[in-house]
Amino acid sequence: MTKQVRFIPKATCGLQVREAGEGQEQSRKVVGTPIVFGVRSNNLTPWSSYREVYEVMEPGCISDELLRESDIVLNLNHSNKVTDILGRCQNGEGTLKLTRNLRDIGAECDIPETSAGNDTLVLIKRGDISGMSFAFEDDYEDSENGVSYERMKNEDHDGKEVWVRHVKRVTALYDVSIVTHPAYEQTAVATREQSDAIDKAIEAQLQREHQETEEEKKAREDKEREANGGETNAEKAEREAREAQEREANGGETNAEKQAR
């Protein structure tokens, strides 16, 4: 997977226009929480008929170093148009201020006196904005320190498996956005591809968990032979099944016992 987008609803992100300070006629400072740690996202695999996957951004997945070294834009609906840019944080400095703590990443920005900026202030005050979202990349190839999947064995939703995608390391943060609709639209082709990629990653993890290396297989079989007088468990089970069939056919004797007699 490459760039991904996650939506934070207004009730969670707390998007608002800060009250005007003393001597100010009107405040243009917008504050919100575009990234929240330790909270489940919406279902990332809505097309799956047998599995639901929720994502948790783990505390520490975004480092201070990443924030300092990134070029992060505050925009409208993740638009790359110049007219939709509201603020920017380059190498930790700029008109957009991002602050990280153990719970979340807060955003603060003085909205510019542009057409988009003025409209945004009005819409936030009126409550017409749905929330915020962020675009990022994670270290999905590192299943130990980057991204891992956990089956919630005591949970199921209408017969579907429930999994949690733990994001432990974000490798790129592109933008935080003020959005008019949730960014995770079920009709988006790119999002469907991300959903399929998550399903494939879970299947790959399940295969790795059940796959035995040659060294592990040899060690197990050596231990079984020591306990079973020279046979592995599989060999012992196969012999006992064969002997049971022979006794049934030979009136209580195995082929070897019959020949010896």
Backbone torsions as a table, in degrees:
resi	resn	phi	psi	omega
1	MET	NA	147.2	177.0
2	THR	-106.2	-126.2	-177.3
3	LYS	-68.2	134.6	178.7
4	GLN	-124.8	156.8	-179.4
5	VAL	-127.4	135.5	176.6
6	ARG	-127.5	142.3	-174.8
7	PHE	-103.3	137.6	175.2
8	ILE	-118.1	115.1	-176.5
9	PRO	-64.7	159.3	-174.8
10	LYS	-58.4	-38.5	-178.8
11	ALA	-62.1	-28.8	-179.4
12	THR	-90.6	-41.2	-174.0
13	CYS	-80.0	-18.4	176.5
14	GLY	63.0	32.4	-178.2
15	LEU	-63.0	128.3	-179.2
16	GLN	-161.3	162.6	172.1
17	VAL	-93.5	122.9	-177.9
18	ARG	-66.5	146.0	-179.1
19	GLU	-63.1	148.2	-179.6
20	ALA	-64.9	140.9	177.9
21	GLY	-79.0	174.8	-179.2
22	GLU	-61.4	128.6	-179.8
23	GLY	88.6	-6.9	178.5
24	GLN	-92.7	137.6	174.8
25	GLU	-77.4	-39.2	-177.6
26	GLN	-152.3	135.3	177.6
27	SER	-85.3	140.8	173.9
28	ARG	-114.2	11.4	-178.2
29	LYS	-87.6	120.2	178.2
30	VAL	-105.3	135.2	178.0
31	VAL	-127.1	151.2	178.8
32	GLY	-174.2	176.9	-179.1
33	THR	-124.8	90.9	-175.8
34	PRO	-75.9	-18.3	-178.7
35	ILE	-132.2	126.4	-179.3
36	VAL	-122.0	133.5	-179.6
37	PHE	-94.1	149.2	171.5
38	GLY	73.8	14.7	-179.1
39	VAL	-121.4	136.5	-179.7
40	ARG	-69.2	140.6	174.8
41	SER	-81.0	-177.2	166.8
42	ASN	-67.4	166.8	176.7
43	ASN	-60.9	123.4	-178.0
44	LEU	-86.8	-8.5	-178.3
45	THR	-126.8	61.9	-176.0
46	PRO	-67.2	-15.3	-179.9
47	TRP	-83.6	-17.4	-175.1
48	SER	-71.9	136.3	179.5
49	SER	-91.1	-5.4	-175.3
50	TYR	-133.8	0.0	-174.9
51	ARG	-149.8	138.9	170.0
52	GLU	-117.8	136.0	-178.1
53	VAL	-125.3	125.4	177.7
54	TYR	-114.4	151.1	-175.8
55	GLU	-112.9	141.1	174.0
56	VAL	-126.0	122.5	172.8
57	MET	-82.1	112.8	-175.0
58	GLU	-76.7	144.0	174.7
59	PRO	-54.7	131.9	-178.4
60	GLY	94.8	-5.7	-179.4
61	CYS	-68.8	-25.3	174.8
62	ILE	-114.4	118.3	-175.4
63	SER	-90.6	160.4	173.2
64	ASP	-61.4	-34.8	179.2
65	GLU	-62.2	-42.3	178.0
66	LEU	-62.3	-42.5	179.0
67	LEU	-63.4	-39.4	-179.1
68	ARG	-68.8	-32.5	-172.8
69	GLU	-97.4	-0.9	-175.1
70	SER	-97.4	160.8	173.1
71	ASP	-112.2	99.3	-170.3
72	ILE	-114.6	129.2	-176.6
73	VAL	-106.4	140.6	165.7
74	LEU	-98.0	120.3	-176.8
75	ASN	-139.9	-175.6	178.2
76	LEU	-102.8	123.5	174.8
77	ASN	52.0	34.7	177.8
78	HIS	58.7	27.1	179.9
79	SER	-77.5	138.6	177.3
80	ASN	-90.9	3.0	178.8
81	LYS	-67.9	140.4	178.5
82	VAL	-58.3	-36.4	-177.6
83	THR	-69.1	-16.1	-178.9
84	ASP	-99.6	3.2	177.7
85	ILE	-81.2	130.0	-179.3
86	LEU	-110.1	-21.5	-179.6
87	GLY	-174.5	169.7	-177.2
88	ARG	-153.7	142.8	175.5
89	CYS	-123.8	110.4	179.7
90	GLN	-114.3	118.5	-180.0
91	ASN	53.7	41.5	175.6
92	GLY	83.4	0.1	-177.8
93	GLU	-130.9	155.9	176.8
94	GLY	139.8	-166.0	-177.2
95	THR	-79.7	-16.3	176.3
96	LEU	-103.2	125.4	178.1
97	LYS	-108.8	125.1	178.3
98	LEU	-116.1	130.3	-177.1
99	THR	-125.8	126.4	-177.8
100	ARG	-104.5	139.3	168.4
101	ASN	-138.8	-169.5	-175.4
102	LEU	-71.1	-19.8	-175.4
103	ARG	-97.7	-34.1	-170.9
104	ASP	-167.5	-176.9	170.6
105	ILE	-121.6	120.3	-179.9
106	GLY	-93.5	149.0	179.2
107	ALA	-122.7	143.1	178.6
108	GLU	-143.4	131.8	-176.3
109	CYS	-153.1	135.1	170.0
110	ASP	-82.7	111.7	-173.9
111	ILE	-69.8	133.3	-177.1
112	PRO	-70.3	157.7	178.1
113	GLU	-85.8	65.9	176.1
114	THR	-115.7	171.3	178.8
115	SER	-59.1	-46.6	179.8
116	ALA	-66.3	-39.6	179.7
117	GLY	-63.5	-46.2	179.6
118	ASN	-63.1	-43.6	178.7
119	ASP	-62.2	-40.6	-178.6
120	THR	-62.3	-44.4	178.8
121	LEU	-59.1	-44.5	-179.7
122	VAL	-63.5	-44.7	-176.9
123	LEU	-66.8	-37.1	177.1
124	ILE	-65.4	-45.3	179.5
125	LYS	-62.5	-36.5	179.8
126	ARG	-76.6	-15.5	-177.6
127	GLY	83.8	20.5	-177.4
128	ASP	-88.8	-0.5	179.9
129	ILE	-96.3	136.1	-176.8
130	SER	-76.5	-32.1	-176.9
131	GLY	159.8	-148.2	179.8
132	MET	-132.1	164.1	174.0
133	SER	-150.3	171.1	-178.6
134	PHE	-141.9	149.8	179.8
135	ALA	-113.9	133.4	-172.3
136	PHE	-154.1	170.2	167.2
137	GLU	-125.8	145.6	176.7
138	ASP	-120.2	169.6	-177.8
139	ASP	-89.2	66.3	-171.1
140	TYR	-68.8	-19.1	-178.6
141	GLU	-78.6	-17.7	178.8
142	ASP	-96.9	98.4	-174.5
143	SER	-75.3	-12.3	179.8
144	GLU	-93.9	-47.8	-174.6
145	ASN	-110.8	-9.7	-177.0
146	GLY	-102.0	-70.0	-179.4
147	VAL	-139.0	132.7	175.1
148	SER	-133.7	159.8	-178.3
149	TYR	-120.0	136.7	-178.3
150	GLU	-125.1	125.2	175.4
151	ARG	-80.8	124.3	178.2
152	MET	-87.8	92.8	-168.8
153	LYS	-67.5	-23.7	-178.7
154	ASN	-96.0	10.2	-179.8
155	GLU	-124.0	143.5	165.5
156	ASP	-154.1	147.4	-179.9
157	HIS	-117.6	106.7	-179.5
158	ASP	54.7	41.1	178.0
159	GLY	84.1	-0.9	179.8
160	LYS	-91.5	143.5	172.2
161	GLU	-62.7	146.8	175.7
162	VAL	-116.1	124.9	179.2
163	TRP	-123.4	154.1	174.0
164	VAL	-120.5	128.5	176.4
165	ARG	-94.0	109.1	-178.2
166	HIS	-91.8	115.0	176.8
167	VAL	-93.3	112.6	-175.9
168	LYS	-102.7	-20.4	178.5
169	ARG	-147.1	120.7	173.7
170	VAL	-94.9	130.5	-176.7
171	THR	-100.4	-17.1	179.0
172	ALA	-153.3	139.3	175.7
173	LEU	-127.1	114.8	-170.8
174	TYR	-92.9	-50.5	-178.9
175	ASP	-157.3	159.8	166.4
176	VAL	-117.5	143.9	-168.0
177	SER	-136.5	144.3	169.3
178	ILE	-91.9	123.3	-169.1
179	VAL	-122.4	148.7	177.9
180	THR	-94.4	-17.8	175.9
181	HIS	-140.3	152.4	176.2
182	PRO	-54.1	139.3	-175.8
183	ALA	-74.3	-20.3	-177.5
184	TYR	-93.3	82.9	-179.3
185	GLU	-89.2	130.7	-176.1
186	GLN	-70.3	-10.3	179.6
187	THR	-96.3	-4.3	-176.1
188	ALA	-76.3	126.6	-178.9
189	VAL	-62.4	-44.2	-178.5
190	ALA	-61.1	-38.0	179.9
191	THR	-69.8	-36.5	176.3
192	ARG	-62.6	-38.9	178.4
193	GLU	-65.3	-39.6	177.5
194	GLN	-64.9	-39.6	177.6
195	SER	-61.0	-44.8	178.4
196	ASP	-64.2	-37.8	179.4
197	ALA	-64.8	-37.2	177.4
198	ILE	-64.8	-44.3	177.8
199	ASP	-59.2	-43.2	179.3
200	LYS	-64.7	-37.8	179.1
201	ALA	-64.7	-38.8	178.0
202	ILE	-65.9	-43.9	178.4
203	GLU	-61.7	-39.2	178.4
204	ALA	-65.0	-39.3	178.3
205	GLN	-65.3	-42.2	178.1
206	LEU	-60.9	-39.5	179.2
207	GLN	-66.1	-41.4	178.6
208	ARG	-63.8	-39.9	-177.6
209	GLU	-66.3	-29.3	-177.6
210	HIS	-100.2	2.7	-177.3
211	GLN	-92.6	130.6	-178.7
212	GLU	-104.3	129.9	177.8
213	THR	-73.4	163.3	178.6
214	GLU	-60.6	-39.7	179.5
215	GLU	-64.8	-41.8	179.1
216	GLU	-66.1	-39.6	179.4
217	LYS	-64.1	-44.1	-179.6
218	LYS	-63.9	-43.2	179.7
219	ALA	-63.1	-40.9	178.9
220	ARG	-65.4	-45.7	-178.4
221	GLU	-66.5	-36.4	176.3
222	ASP	-61.3	-41.9	179.6
223	LYS	-66.6	-38.9	178.7
224	GLU	-67.3	-40.7	179.5
225	ARG	-64.1	-37.5	178.8
226	GLU	-64.7	-37.5	-178.9
227	ALA	-80.1	-26.3	-172.6
228	ASN	-108.8	17.7	178.6
229	GLY	69.2	35.7	175.4
230	GLY	105.2	-2.6	-179.5
231	GLU	-112.4	147.4	168.8
232	THR	-78.4	167.2	177.8
233	ASN	-59.7	-39.3	-179.9
234	ALA	-66.8	-42.8	179.0
235	GLU	-64.8	-39.9	179.4
236	LYS	-65.0	-44.5	179.6
237	ALA	-64.0	-39.8	178.7
238	GLU	-64.9	-42.4	179.6
239	ARG	-64.5	-44.1	-178.0
240	GLU	-64.9	-36.8	177.8
241	ALA	-67.4	-40.4	179.6
242	ARG	-65.7	-42.7	-179.5
243	GLU	-66.4	-33.7	177.5
244	ALA	-64.6	-40.4	177.5
245	GLN	-65.8	-39.8	-179.4
246	GLU	-66.2	-40.7	-179.9
247	ARG	-64.8	-36.7	179.1
248	GLU	-67.2	-35.2	-179.3
249	ALA	-81.2	-26.7	-172.4
250	ASN	-109.2	18.5	177.7
251	GLY	70.0	35.5	175.0
252	GLY	104.0	-1.4	-179.8
253	GLU	-114.4	150.5	170.3
254	THR	-81.7	166.6	177.7
255	ASN	-58.7	-39.9	-179.8
256	ALA	-66.4	-42.3	179.9
257	GLU	-66.1	-36.7	179.8
258	LYS	-67.4	-43.4	179.9
259	GLN	-65.2	-37.7	179.8
260	ALA	-66.1	-35.1	179.1
261	ARG	-72.4	NA	NA
